[in-house]
Amino acid sequence: MDKQKIDRINELYRRSKAEGLTEKEKKEQKLLRAEYLEAVRRNLRAQLNNIDIEEKDGTVVNLGEKYGNKKGN
């Protein structure tokens, strides 16, 4: 997610607390928040898929491979 969208999320939040939002702005805020959460989830999933765990027997297991590189969860 780009900085412009994050700035817009923050702007809408501040306006909602100060003066309230129009219905159009509320819908925009909801969509931007959903897009932000999806980006955070994708980023977290990518990080988890790249973690290697060393087992007690010395073997190294990649979490992404072990759990199937799940997409969209």
PDB file of N, H, CA, C and O in Angstrom:
ATOM      1  N   MET A   1       0.854  -1.171   0.000  1.00  0.00           N
ATOM      2  CA  MET A   1       0.000   0.000   0.000  1.00  0.00           C
ATOM      3  C   MET A   1       0.899   1.233   0.000  1.00  0.00           C
ATOM      4  O   MET A   1       1.884   1.299   0.736  1.00  0.00           O
ATOM      5  N   ASP A   2       0.551   2.194  -0.824  1.00  0.00           N
ATOM      6  H   ASP A   2      -0.249   2.140  -1.422  1.00  0.00           H
ATOM      7  CA  ASP A   2       1.411   3.369  -0.932  1.00  0.00           C
ATOM      8  C   ASP A   2       1.122   4.400   0.167  1.00  0.00           C
ATOM      9  O   ASP A   2       0.092   4.356   0.839  1.00  0.00           O
ATOM     10  N   LYS A   3       2.048   5.305   0.317  1.00  0.00           N
ATOM     11  H   LYS A   3       2.885   5.341  -0.228  1.00  0.00           H
ATOM     12  CA  LYS A   3       1.978   6.313   1.388  1.00  0.00           C
ATOM     13  C   LYS A   3       0.751   7.208   1.240  1.00  0.00           C
ATOM     14  O   LYS A   3       0.163   7.622   2.239  1.00  0.00           O
ATOM     15  N   GLN A   4       0.362   7.509   0.008  1.00  0.00           N
ATOM     16  H   GLN A   4       0.839   7.173  -0.804  1.00  0.00           H
ATOM     17  CA  GLN A   4      -0.808   8.362  -0.213  1.00  0.00           C
ATOM     18  C   GLN A   4      -2.061   7.759   0.401  1.00  0.00           C
ATOM     19  O   GLN A   4      -2.851   8.465   1.027  1.00  0.00           O
ATOM     20  N   LYS A   5      -2.242   6.468   0.227  1.00  0.00           N
ATOM     21  H   LYS A   5      -1.600   5.894  -0.282  1.00  0.00           H
ATOM     22  CA  LYS A   5      -3.431   5.808   0.764  1.00  0.00           C
ATOM     23  C   LYS A   5      -3.394   5.772   2.287  1.00  0.00           C
ATOM     24  O   LYS A   5      -4.422   5.965   2.937  1.00  0.00           O
ATOM     25  N   ILE A   6      -2.226   5.530   2.855  1.00  0.00           N
ATOM     26  H   ILE A   6      -1.392   5.374   2.327  1.00  0.00           H
ATOM     27  CA  ILE A   6      -2.104   5.521   4.315  1.00  0.00           C
ATOM     28  C   ILE A   6      -2.388   6.914   4.867  1.00  0.00           C
ATOM     29  O   ILE A   6      -3.070   7.059   5.881  1.00  0.00           O
ATOM     30  N   ASP A   7      -1.861   7.937   4.194  1.00  0.00           N
ATOM     31  H   ASP A   7      -1.307   7.819   3.370  1.00  0.00           H
ATOM     32  CA  ASP A   7      -2.147   9.316   4.615  1.00  0.00           C
ATOM     33  C   ASP A   7      -3.637   9.605   4.544  1.00  0.00           C
ATOM     34  O   ASP A   7      -4.180  10.287   5.413  1.00  0.00           O
ATOM     35  N   ARG A   8      -4.306   9.089   3.508  1.00  0.00           N
ATOM     36  H   ARG A   8      -3.865   8.536   2.802  1.00  0.00           H
ATOM     37  CA  ARG A   8      -5.747   9.303   3.363  1.00  0.00           C
ATOM     38  C   ARG A   8      -6.514   8.592   4.475  1.00  0.00           C
ATOM     39  O   ARG A   8      -7.484   9.141   4.998  1.00  0.00           O
ATOM     40  N   ILE A   9      -6.100   7.390   4.842  1.00  0.00           N
ATOM     41  H   ILE A   9      -5.312   6.945   4.417  1.00  0.00           H
ATOM     42  CA  ILE A   9      -6.729   6.676   5.959  1.00  0.00           C
ATOM     43  C   ILE A   9      -6.628   7.518   7.224  1.00  0.00           C
ATOM     44  O   ILE A   9      -7.608   7.682   7.951  1.00  0.00           O
ATOM     45  N   ASN A  10      -5.439   8.050   7.481  1.00  0.00           N
ATOM     46  H   ASN A  10      -4.643   7.917   6.890  1.00  0.00           H
ATOM     47  CA  ASN A  10      -5.227   8.866   8.677  1.00  0.00           C
ATOM     48  C   ASN A  10      -6.040  10.162   8.630  1.00  0.00           C
ATOM     49  O   ASN A  10      -6.587  10.597   9.644  1.00  0.00           O
ATOM     50  N   GLU A  11      -6.113  10.768   7.453  1.00  0.00           N
ATOM     51  H   GLU A  11      -5.669  10.415   6.629  1.00  0.00           H
ATOM     52  CA  GLU A  11      -6.896  11.992   7.299  1.00  0.00           C
ATOM     53  C   GLU A  11      -8.375  11.727   7.584  1.00  0.00           C
ATOM     54  O   GLU A  11      -9.025  12.497   8.290  1.00  0.00           O
ATOM     55  N   LEU A  12      -8.894  10.644   7.035  1.00  0.00           N
ATOM     56  H   LEU A  12      -8.366  10.018   6.462  1.00  0.00           H
ATOM     57  CA  LEU A  12     -10.296  10.303   7.273  1.00  0.00           C
ATOM     58  C   LEU A  12     -10.550   9.996   8.741  1.00  0.00           C
ATOM     59  O   LEU A  12     -11.599  10.347   9.281  1.00  0.00           O
ATOM     60  N   TYR A  13      -9.592   9.340   9.386  1.00  0.00           N
ATOM     61  H   TYR A  13      -8.740   9.055   8.948  1.00  0.00           H
ATOM     62  CA  TYR A  13      -9.755   9.055  10.818  1.00  0.00           C
ATOM     63  C   TYR A  13      -9.843  10.356  11.616  1.00  0.00           C
ATOM     64  O   TYR A  13     -10.727  10.523  12.456  1.00  0.00           O
ATOM     65  N   ARG A  14      -8.918  11.268  11.342  1.00  0.00           N
ATOM     66  H   ARG A  14      -8.200  11.132  10.660  1.00  0.00           H
ATOM     67  CA  ARG A  14      -8.929  12.551  12.075  1.00  0.00           C
ATOM     68  C   ARG A  14     -10.227  13.321  11.830  1.00  0.00           C
ATOM     69  O   ARG A  14     -10.801  13.891  12.758  1.00  0.00           O
ATOM     70  N   ARG A  15     -10.683  13.334  10.581  1.00  0.00           N
ATOM     71  H   ARG A  15     -10.216  12.871   9.828  1.00  0.00           H
ATOM     72  CA  ARG A  15     -11.932  14.028  10.269  1.00  0.00           C
ATOM     73  C   ARG A  15     -13.118  13.372  10.950  1.00  0.00           C
ATOM     74  O   ARG A  15     -14.043  14.057  11.385  1.00  0.00           O
ATOM     75  N   SER A  16     -13.100  12.037  11.046  1.00  0.00           N
ATOM     76  H   SER A  16     -12.348  11.479  10.693  1.00  0.00           H
ATOM     77  CA  SER A  16     -14.228  11.346  11.681  1.00  0.00           C
ATOM     78  C   SER A  16     -14.336  11.722  13.152  1.00  0.00           C
ATOM     79  O   SER A  16     -15.436  11.822  13.696  1.00  0.00           O
ATOM     80  N   LYS A  17     -13.191  11.928  13.791  1.00  0.00           N
ATOM     81  H   LYS A  17     -12.297  11.846  13.349  1.00  0.00           H
ATOM     82  CA  LYS A  17     -13.203  12.306  15.206  1.00  0.00           C
ATOM     83  C   LYS A  17     -13.554  13.784  15.388  1.00  0.00           C
ATOM     84  O   LYS A  17     -14.217  14.145  16.360  1.00  0.00           O
ATOM     85  N   ALA A  18     -13.125  14.625  14.479  1.00  0.00           N
ATOM     86  H   ALA A  18     -12.586  14.332  13.689  1.00  0.00           H
ATOM     87  CA  ALA A  18     -13.322  16.066  14.626  1.00  0.00           C
ATOM     88  C   ALA A  18     -14.713  16.515  14.191  1.00  0.00           C
ATOM     89  O   ALA A  18     -15.385  17.243  14.922  1.00  0.00           O
ATOM     90  N   GLU A  19     -15.148  16.088  13.010  1.00  0.00           N
ATOM     91  H   GLU A  19     -14.602  15.497  12.416  1.00  0.00           H
ATOM     92  CA  GLU A  19     -16.389  16.632  12.470  1.00  0.00           C
ATOM     93  C   GLU A  19     -17.342  15.602  11.891  1.00  0.00           C
ATOM     94  O   GLU A  19     -18.475  15.935  11.543  1.00  0.00           O
ATOM     95  N   GLY A  20     -16.912  14.388  11.786  1.00  0.00           N
ATOM     96  H   GLY A  20     -15.992  14.118  12.069  1.00  0.00           H
ATOM     97  CA  GLY A  20     -17.748  13.348  11.194  1.00  0.00           C
ATOM     98  C   GLY A  20     -17.494  13.228   9.702  1.00  0.00           C
ATOM     99  O   GLY A  20     -16.906  14.115   9.083  1.00  0.00           O
ATOM    100  N   LEU A  21     -17.948  12.113   9.130  1.00  0.00           N
ATOM    101  H   LEU A  21     -18.426  11.393   9.632  1.00  0.00           H
ATOM    102  CA  LEU A  21     -17.725  11.842   7.715  1.00  0.00           C
ATOM    103  C   LEU A  21     -19.048  11.728   6.975  1.00  0.00           C
ATOM    104  O   LEU A  21     -20.076  11.376   7.553  1.00  0.00           O
ATOM    105  N   THR A  22     -18.999  12.032   5.688  1.00  0.00           N
ATOM    106  H   THR A  22     -18.164  12.318   5.218  1.00  0.00           H
ATOM    107  CA  THR A  22     -20.171  11.799   4.851  1.00  0.00           C
ATOM    108  C   THR A  22     -20.262  10.299   4.575  1.00  0.00           C
ATOM    109  O   THR A  22     -19.318   9.558   4.848  1.00  0.00           O
ATOM    110  N   GLU A  23     -21.380   9.858   4.044  1.00  0.00           N
ATOM    111  H   GLU A  23     -22.148  10.460   3.822  1.00  0.00           H
ATOM    112  CA  GLU A  23     -21.543   8.441   3.715  1.00  0.00           C
ATOM    113  C   GLU A  23     -20.496   7.996   2.696  1.00  0.00           C
ATOM    114  O   GLU A  23     -19.953   6.896   2.796  1.00  0.00           O
ATOM    115  N   LYS A  24     -20.216   8.851   1.721  1.00  0.00           N
ATOM    116  H   LYS A  24     -20.657   9.745   1.640  1.00  0.00           H
ATOM    117  CA  LYS A  24     -19.215   8.537   0.702  1.00  0.00           C
ATOM    118  C   LYS A  24     -17.835   8.360   1.337  1.00  0.00           C
ATOM    119  O   LYS A  24     -17.091   7.446   0.982  1.00  0.00           O
ATOM    120  N   GLU A  25     -17.503   9.242   2.278  1.00  0.00           N
ATOM    121  H   GLU A  25     -18.107   9.985   2.567  1.00  0.00           H
ATOM    122  CA  GLU A  25     -16.210   9.156   2.967  1.00  0.00           C
ATOM    123  C   GLU A  25     -16.134   7.918   3.858  1.00  0.00           C
ATOM    124  O   GLU A  25     -15.076   7.299   3.975  1.00  0.00           O
ATOM    125  N   LYS A  26     -17.248   7.559   4.483  1.00  0.00           N
ATOM    126  H   LYS A  26     -18.107   8.061   4.388  1.00  0.00           H
ATOM    127  CA  LYS A  26     -17.276   6.353   5.310  1.00  0.00           C
ATOM    128  C   LYS A  26     -17.008   5.109   4.467  1.00  0.00           C
ATOM    129  O   LYS A  26     -16.279   4.212   4.890  1.00  0.00           O
ATOM    130  N   LYS A  27     -17.602   5.058   3.270  1.00  0.00           N
ATOM    131  H   LYS A  27     -18.194   5.787   2.927  1.00  0.00           H
ATOM    132  CA  LYS A  27     -17.375   3.926   2.373  1.00  0.00           C
ATOM    133  C   LYS A  27     -15.917   3.890   1.921  1.00  0.00           C
ATOM    134  O   LYS A  27     -15.297   2.829   1.868  1.00  0.00           O
ATOM    135  N   GLU A  28     -15.378   5.073   1.593  1.00  0.00           N
ATOM    136  H   GLU A  28     -15.882   5.935   1.635  1.00  0.00           H
ATOM    137  CA  GLU A  28     -13.971   5.151   1.184  1.00  0.00           C
ATOM    138  C   GLU A  28     -13.064   4.664   2.314  1.00  0.00           C
ATOM    139  O   GLU A  28     -12.119   3.909   2.080  1.00  0.00           O
ATOM    140  N   GLN A  29     -13.360   5.101   3.538  1.00  0.00           N
ATOM    141  H   GLN A  29     -14.127   5.713   3.727  1.00  0.00           H
ATOM    142  CA  GLN A  29     -12.564   4.704   4.696  1.00  0.00           C
ATOM    143  C   GLN A  29     -12.616   3.190   4.889  1.00  0.00           C
ATOM    144  O   GLN A  29     -11.592   2.561   5.155  1.00  0.00           O
ATOM    145  N   LYS A  30     -13.794   2.612   4.757  1.00  0.00           N
ATOM    146  H   LYS A  30     -14.626   3.123   4.540  1.00  0.00           H
ATOM    147  CA  LYS A  30     -13.959   1.168   4.920  1.00  0.00           C
ATOM    148  C   LYS A  30     -13.145   0.405   3.870  1.00  0.00           C
ATOM    149  O   LYS A  30     -12.477  -0.577   4.195  1.00  0.00           O
ATOM    150  N   LEU A  31     -13.200   0.854   2.616  1.00  0.00           N
ATOM    151  H   LEU A  31     -13.742   1.652   2.352  1.00  0.00           H
ATOM    152  CA  LEU A  31     -12.451   0.197   1.543  1.00  0.00           C
ATOM    153  C   LEU A  31     -10.940   0.324   1.751  1.00  0.00           C
ATOM    154  O   LEU A  31     -10.195  -0.637   1.559  1.00  0.00           O
ATOM    155  N   LEU A  32     -10.499   1.515   2.143  1.00  0.00           N
ATOM    156  H   LEU A  32     -11.104   2.296   2.299  1.00  0.00           H
ATOM    157  CA  LEU A  32      -9.065   1.722   2.368  1.00  0.00           C
ATOM    158  C   LEU A  32      -8.565   0.873   3.533  1.00  0.00           C
ATOM    159  O   LEU A  32      -7.469   0.315   3.471  1.00  0.00           O
ATOM    160  N   ARG A  33      -9.352   0.776   4.579  1.00  0.00           N
ATOM    161  H   ARG A  33     -10.242   1.230   4.629  1.00  0.00           H
ATOM    162  CA  ARG A  33      -8.960  -0.041   5.724  1.00  0.00           C
ATOM    163  C   ARG A  33      -8.870  -1.520   5.334  1.00  0.00           C
ATOM    164  O   ARG A  33      -7.943  -2.219   5.745  1.00  0.00           O
ATOM    165  N   ALA A  34      -9.826  -1.986   4.547  1.00  0.00           N
ATOM    166  H   ALA A  34     -10.578  -1.418   4.213  1.00  0.00           H
ATOM    167  CA  ALA A  34      -9.814  -3.382   4.097  1.00  0.00           C
ATOM    168  C   ALA A  34      -8.578  -3.644   3.232  1.00  0.00           C
ATOM    169  O   ALA A  34      -7.935  -4.685   3.365  1.00  0.00           O
ATOM    170  N   GLU A  35      -8.251  -2.710   2.356  1.00  0.00           N
ATOM    171  H   GLU A  35      -8.774  -1.864   2.247  1.00  0.00           H
ATOM    172  CA  GLU A  35      -7.073  -2.851   1.502  1.00  0.00           C
ATOM    173  C   GLU A  35      -5.797  -2.868   2.347  1.00  0.00           C
ATOM    174  O   GLU A  35      -4.874  -3.635   2.074  1.00  0.00           O
ATOM    175  N   TYR A  36      -5.755  -2.016   3.374  1.00  0.00           N
ATOM    176  H   TYR A  36      -6.506  -1.393   3.595  1.00  0.00           H
ATOM    177  CA  TYR A  36      -4.601  -1.964   4.267  1.00  0.00           C
ATOM    178  C   TYR A  36      -4.435  -3.290   5.012  1.00  0.00           C
ATOM    179  O   TYR A  36      -3.328  -3.823   5.088  1.00  0.00           O
ATOM    180  N   LEU A  37      -5.517  -3.818   5.553  1.00  0.00           N
ATOM    181  H   LEU A  37      -6.416  -3.386   5.491  1.00  0.00           H
ATOM    182  CA  LEU A  37      -5.454  -5.084   6.279  1.00  0.00           C
ATOM    183  C   LEU A  37      -4.998  -6.227   5.379  1.00  0.00           C
ATOM    184  O   LEU A  37      -4.228  -7.088   5.804  1.00  0.00           O
ATOM    185  N   GLU A  38      -5.471  -6.236   4.144  1.00  0.00           N
ATOM    186  H   GLU A  38      -6.097  -5.537   3.799  1.00  0.00           H
ATOM    187  CA  GLU A  38      -5.051  -7.269   3.195  1.00  0.00           C
ATOM    188  C   GLU A  38      -3.555  -7.173   2.925  1.00  0.00           C
ATOM    189  O   GLU A  38      -2.871  -8.192   2.834  1.00  0.00           O
ATOM    190  N   ALA A  39      -3.051  -5.959   2.798  1.00  0.00           N
ATOM    191  H   ALA A  39      -3.607  -5.132   2.872  1.00  0.00           H
ATOM    192  CA  ALA A  39      -1.615  -5.766   2.565  1.00  0.00           C
ATOM    193  C   ALA A  39      -0.800  -6.249   3.763  1.00  0.00           C
ATOM    194  O   ALA A  39       0.251  -6.864   3.590  1.00  0.00           O
ATOM    195  N   VAL A  40      -1.279  -5.974   4.972  1.00  0.00           N
ATOM    196  H   VAL A  40      -2.134  -5.474   5.113  1.00  0.00           H
ATOM    197  CA  VAL A  40      -0.594  -6.422   6.184  1.00  0.00           C
ATOM    198  C   VAL A  40      -0.586  -7.950   6.248  1.00  0.00           C
ATOM    199  O   VAL A  40       0.434  -8.557   6.574  1.00  0.00           O
ATOM    200  N   ARG A  41      -1.723  -8.562   5.936  1.00  0.00           N
ATOM    201  H   ARG A  41      -2.552  -8.069   5.672  1.00  0.00           H
ATOM    202  CA  ARG A  41      -1.803 -10.033   5.957  1.00  0.00           C
ATOM    203  C   ARG A  41      -0.873 -10.665   4.928  1.00  0.00           C
ATOM    204  O   ARG A  41      -0.200 -11.653   5.224  1.00  0.00           O
ATOM    205  N   ARG A  42      -0.830 -10.096   3.709  1.00  0.00           N
ATOM    206  H   ARG A  42      -1.376  -9.294   3.469  1.00  0.00           H
ATOM    207  CA  ARG A  42       0.071 -10.622   2.678  1.00  0.00           C
ATOM    208  C   ARG A  42       1.523 -10.510   3.123  1.00  0.00           C
ATOM    209  O   ARG A  42       2.312 -11.435   2.931  1.00  0.00           O
ATOM    210  N   ASN A  43       1.869  -9.380   3.715  1.00  0.00           N
ATOM    211  H   ASN A  43       1.229  -8.628   3.871  1.00  0.00           H
ATOM    212  CA  ASN A  43       3.231  -9.159   4.183  1.00  0.00           C
ATOM    213  C   ASN A  43       3.595 -10.154   5.278  1.00  0.00           C
ATOM    214  O   ASN A  43       4.678 -10.739   5.247  1.00  0.00           O
ATOM    215  N   LEU A  44       2.707 -10.352   6.241  1.00  0.00           N
ATOM    216  H   LEU A  44       1.827  -9.877   6.266  1.00  0.00           H
ATOM    217  CA  LEU A  44       2.956 -11.293   7.322  1.00  0.00           C
ATOM    218  C   LEU A  44       3.098 -12.716   6.796  1.00  0.00           C
ATOM    219  O   LEU A  44       3.989 -13.453   7.217  1.00  0.00           O
ATOM    220  N   ARG A  45       2.211 -13.101   5.868  1.00  0.00           N
ATOM    221  H   ARG A  45       1.487 -12.502   5.526  1.00  0.00           H
ATOM    222  CA  ARG A  45       2.263 -14.448   5.295  1.00  0.00           C
ATOM    223  C   ARG A  45       3.599 -14.651   4.581  1.00  0.00           C
ATOM    224  O   ARG A  45       4.212 -15.709   4.720  1.00  0.00           O
ATOM    225  N   ALA A  46       4.057 -13.660   3.823  1.00  0.00           N
ATOM    226  H   ALA A  46       3.558 -12.801   3.710  1.00  0.00           H
ATOM    227  CA  ALA A  46       5.335 -13.763   3.115  1.00  0.00           C
ATOM    228  C   ALA A  46       6.489 -13.925   4.098  1.00  0.00           C
ATOM    229  O   ALA A  46       7.409 -14.707   3.860  1.00  0.00           O
ATOM    230  N   GLN A  47       6.437 -13.187   5.196  1.00  0.00           N
ATOM    231  H   GLN A  47       5.690 -12.552   5.390  1.00  0.00           H
ATOM    232  CA  GLN A  47       7.488 -13.314   6.212  1.00  0.00           C
ATOM    233  C   GLN A  47       7.478 -14.700   6.839  1.00  0.00           C
ATOM    234  O   GLN A  47       8.529 -15.318   7.007  1.00  0.00           O
ATOM    235  N   LEU A  48       6.295 -15.186   7.183  1.00  0.00           N
ATOM    236  H   LEU A  48       5.441 -14.684   7.046  1.00  0.00           H
ATOM    237  CA  LEU A  48       6.192 -16.505   7.809  1.00  0.00           C
ATOM    238  C   LEU A  48       6.638 -17.613   6.857  1.00  0.00           C
ATOM    239  O   LEU A  48       7.241 -18.598   7.283  1.00  0.00           O
ATOM    240  N   ASN A  49       6.337 -17.448   5.566  1.00  0.00           N
ATOM    241  H   ASN A  49       5.846 -16.648   5.221  1.00  0.00           H
ATOM    242  CA  ASN A  49       6.728 -18.455   4.579  1.00  0.00           C
ATOM    243  C   ASN A  49       8.233 -18.524   4.386  1.00  0.00           C
ATOM    244  O   ASN A  49       8.735 -19.496   3.821  1.00  0.00           O
ATOM    245  N   ASN A  50       8.961 -17.519   4.838  1.00  0.00           N
ATOM    246  H   ASN A  50       8.554 -16.729   5.296  1.00  0.00           H
ATOM    247  CA  ASN A  50      10.410 -17.491   4.669  1.00  0.00           C
ATOM    248  C   ASN A  50      11.176 -17.809   5.951  1.00  0.00           C
ATOM    249  O   ASN A  50      12.390 -17.615   6.012  1.00  0.00           O
ATOM    250  N   ILE A  51      10.480 -18.290   6.962  1.00  0.00           N
ATOM    251  H   ILE A  51       9.493 -18.447   6.912  1.00  0.00           H
ATOM    252  CA  ILE A  51      11.138 -18.647   8.223  1.00  0.00           C
ATOM    253  C   ILE A  51      11.563 -20.109   8.170  1.00  0.00           C
ATOM    254  O   ILE A  51      10.777 -20.986   7.811  1.00  0.00           O
ATOM    255  N   ASP A  52      12.817 -20.356   8.531  1.00  0.00           N
ATOM    256  H   ASP A  52      13.456 -19.644   8.823  1.00  0.00           H
ATOM    257  CA  ASP A  52      13.332 -21.718   8.627  1.00  0.00           C
ATOM    258  C   ASP A  52      13.488 -22.078  10.099  1.00  0.00           C
ATOM    259  O   ASP A  52      13.992 -21.285  10.894  1.00  0.00           O
ATOM    260  N   ILE A  53      13.051 -23.281  10.452  1.00  0.00           N
ATOM    261  H   ILE A  53      12.642 -23.925   9.806  1.00  0.00           H
ATOM    262  CA  ILE A  53      13.136 -23.785  11.821  1.00  0.00           C
ATOM    263  C   ILE A  53      14.107 -24.956  11.829  1.00  0.00           C
ATOM    264  O   ILE A  53      14.002 -25.865  11.005  1.00  0.00           O
ATOM    265  N   GLU A  54      15.049 -24.932  12.760  1.00  0.00           N
ATOM    266  H   GLU A  54      15.134 -24.194  13.430  1.00  0.00           H
ATOM    267  CA  GLU A  54      15.955 -26.067  12.903  1.00  0.00           C
ATOM    268  C   GLU A  54      15.374 -27.016  13.948  1.00  0.00           C
ATOM    269  O   GLU A  54      15.185 -26.648  15.107  1.00  0.00           O
ATOM    270  N   GLU A  55      15.095 -28.241  13.514  1.00  0.00           N
ATOM    271  H   GLU A  55      15.248 -28.540  12.572  1.00  0.00           H
ATOM    272  CA  GLU A  55      14.532 -29.251  14.407  1.00  0.00           C
ATOM    273  C   GLU A  55      15.622 -29.804  15.328  1.00  0.00           C
ATOM    274  O   GLU A  55      16.811 -29.563  15.116  1.00  0.00           O
ATOM    275  N   LYS A  56      15.197 -30.551  16.357  1.00  0.00           N
ATOM    276  H   LYS A  56      14.231 -30.747  16.529  1.00  0.00           H
ATOM    277  CA  LYS A  56      16.144 -31.137  17.319  1.00  0.00           C
ATOM    278  C   LYS A  56      17.141 -32.068  16.654  1.00  0.00           C
ATOM    279  O   LYS A  56      18.281 -32.200  17.098  1.00  0.00           O
ATOM    280  N   ASP A  57      16.690 -32.720  15.574  1.00  0.00           N
ATOM    281  H   ASP A  57      15.763 -32.613  15.213  1.00  0.00           H
ATOM    282  CA  ASP A  57      17.591 -33.663  14.896  1.00  0.00           C
ATOM    283  C   ASP A  57      18.551 -32.962  13.922  1.00  0.00           C
ATOM    284  O   ASP A  57      19.346 -33.626  13.256  1.00  0.00           O
ATOM    285  N   GLY A  58      18.483 -31.637  13.837  1.00  0.00           N
ATOM    286  H   GLY A  58      17.838 -31.098  14.378  1.00  0.00           H
ATOM    287  CA  GLY A  58      19.392 -30.876  12.997  1.00  0.00           C
ATOM    288  C   GLY A  58      18.852 -30.534  11.621  1.00  0.00           C
ATOM    289  O   GLY A  58      19.463 -29.753  10.893  1.00  0.00           O
ATOM    290  N   THR A  59      17.716 -31.106  11.258  1.00  0.00           N
ATOM    291  H   THR A  59      17.219 -31.741  11.850  1.00  0.00           H
ATOM    292  CA  THR A  59      17.142 -30.776   9.952  1.00  0.00           C
ATOM    293  C   THR A  59      16.523 -29.384   9.993  1.00  0.00           C
ATOM    294  O   THR A  59      16.056 -28.921  11.034  1.00  0.00           O
ATOM    295  N   VAL A  60      16.530 -28.734   8.844  1.00  0.00           N
ATOM    296  H   VAL A  60      16.909 -29.109   7.998  1.00  0.00           H
ATOM    297  CA  VAL A  60      15.956 -27.390   8.735  1.00  0.00           C
ATOM    298  C   VAL A  60      14.668 -27.494   7.924  1.00  0.00           C
ATOM    299  O   VAL A  60      14.650 -28.043   6.822  1.00  0.00           O
ATOM    300  N   VAL A  61      13.604 -26.959   8.489  1.00  0.00           N
ATOM    301  H   VAL A  61      13.619 -26.513   9.384  1.00  0.00           H
ATOM    302  CA  VAL A  61      12.291 -27.011   7.851  1.00  0.00           C
ATOM    303  C   VAL A  61      11.819 -25.587   7.582  1.00  0.00           C
ATOM    304  O   VAL A  61      11.810 -24.743   8.478  1.00  0.00           O
ATOM    305  N   ASN A  62      11.429 -25.333   6.340  1.00  0.00           N
ATOM    306  H   ASN A  62      11.436 -26.019   5.612  1.00  0.00           H
ATOM    307  CA  ASN A  62      10.874 -24.035   5.973  1.00  0.00           C
ATOM    308  C   ASN A  62       9.378 -24.050   6.296  1.00  0.00           C
ATOM    309  O   ASN A  62       8.672 -24.968   5.881  1.00  0.00           O
ATOM    310  N   LEU A  63       8.884 -23.047   7.028  1.00  0.00           N
ATOM    311  H   LEU A  63       9.458 -22.301   7.366  1.00  0.00           H
ATOM    312  CA  LEU A  63       7.472 -23.021   7.418  1.00  0.00           C
ATOM    313  C   LEU A  63       6.543 -22.928   6.214  1.00  0.00           C
ATOM    314  O   LEU A  63       5.462 -23.517   6.212  1.00  0.00           O
ATOM    315  N   GLY A  64       6.966 -22.185   5.186  1.00  0.00           N
ATOM    316  H   GLY A  64       7.844 -21.706   5.187  1.00  0.00           H
ATOM    317  CA  GLY A  64       6.136 -22.078   3.983  1.00  0.00           C
ATOM    318  C   GLY A  64       5.958 -23.416   3.310  1.00  0.00           C
ATOM    319  O   GLY A  64       4.863 -23.749   2.856  1.00  0.00           O
ATOM    320  N   GLU A  65       7.023 -24.185   3.243  1.00  0.00           N
ATOM    321  H   GLU A  65       7.912 -23.915   3.612  1.00  0.00           H
ATOM    322  CA  GLU A  65       6.928 -25.508   2.630  1.00  0.00           C
ATOM    323  C   GLU A  65       6.162 -26.478   3.530  1.00  0.00           C
ATOM    324  O   GLU A  65       5.373 -27.290   3.047  1.00  0.00           O
ATOM    325  N   LYS A  66       6.396 -26.390   4.824  1.00  0.00           N
ATOM    326  H   LYS A  66       7.038 -25.731   5.216  1.00  0.00           H
ATOM    327  CA  LYS A  66       5.747 -27.309   5.770  1.00  0.00           C
ATOM    328  C   LYS A  66       4.230 -27.120   5.789  1.00  0.00           C
ATOM    329  O   LYS A  66       3.472 -28.087   5.866  1.00  0.00           O
ATOM    330  N   TYR A  67       3.808 -25.878   5.717  1.00  0.00           N
ATOM    331  H   TYR A  67       4.424 -25.093   5.654  1.00  0.00           H
ATOM    332  CA  TYR A  67       2.373 -25.585   5.798  1.00  0.00           C
ATOM    333  C   TYR A  67       1.751 -25.241   4.461  1.00  0.00           C
ATOM    334  O   TYR A  67       0.630 -24.736   4.410  1.00  0.00           O
ATOM    335  N   GLY A  68       2.464 -25.506   3.380  1.00  0.00           N
ATOM    336  H   GLY A  68       3.375 -25.916   3.421  1.00  0.00           H
ATOM    337  CA  GLY A  68       1.878 -25.429   2.052  1.00  0.00           C
ATOM    338  C   GLY A  68       1.800 -24.062   1.407  1.00  0.00           C
ATOM    339  O   GLY A  68       1.018 -23.886   0.472  1.00  0.00           O
ATOM    340  N   ASN A  69       2.576 -23.076   1.860  1.00  0.00           N
ATOM    341  H   ASN A  69       3.211 -23.219   2.620  1.00  0.00           H
ATOM    342  CA  ASN A  69       2.529 -21.751   1.237  1.00  0.00           C
ATOM    343  C   ASN A  69       1.101 -21.281   1.033  1.00  0.00           C
ATOM    344  O   ASN A  69       0.735 -20.879  -0.072  1.00  0.00           O
ATOM    345  N   LYS A  70       0.308 -21.323   2.055  1.00  0.00           N
ATOM    346  H   LYS A  70       0.605 -21.650   2.952  1.00  0.00           H
ATOM    347  CA  LYS A  70      -1.111 -20.982   1.958  1.00  0.00           C
ATOM    348  C   LYS A  70      -1.253 -19.558   1.450  1.00  0.00           C
ATOM    349  O   LYS A  70      -0.598 -18.642   1.947  1.00  0.00           O
ATOM    350  N   LYS A  71      -2.101 -19.381   0.473  1.00  0.00           N
ATOM    351  H   LYS A  71      -2.634 -20.125   0.069  1.00  0.00           H
ATOM    352  CA  LYS A  71      -2.371 -18.076  -0.107  1.00  0.00           C
ATOM    353  C   LYS A  71      -3.749 -17.612   0.372  1.00  0.00           C
ATOM    354  O   LYS A  71      -4.702 -18.388   0.445  1.00  0.00           O
ATOM    355  N   GLY A  72      -3.816 -16.310   0.696  1.00  0.00           N
ATOM    356  H   GLY A  72      -3.042 -15.680   0.636  1.00  0.00           H
ATOM    357  CA  GLY A  72      -5.107 -15.723   1.020  1.00  0.00           C
ATOM    358  C   GLY A  72      -5.620 -16.006   2.415  1.00  0.00           C
ATOM    359  O   GLY A  72      -6.782 -15.710   2.692  1.00  0.00           O
ATOM    360  N   ASN A  73      -4.819 -16.563   3.309  1.00  0.00           N
ATOM    361  H   ASN A  73      -3.874 -16.804   3.084  1.00  0.00           H
ATOM    362  CA  ASN A  73      -5.274 -16.800   4.677  1.00  0.00           C
ATOM    363  C   ASN A  73      -4.696 -15.770   5.598  1.00  0.00           C
ATOM    364  O   ASN A  73      -4.962 -15.798   6.799  1.00  0.00           O
TER     365      ASN A  73
END
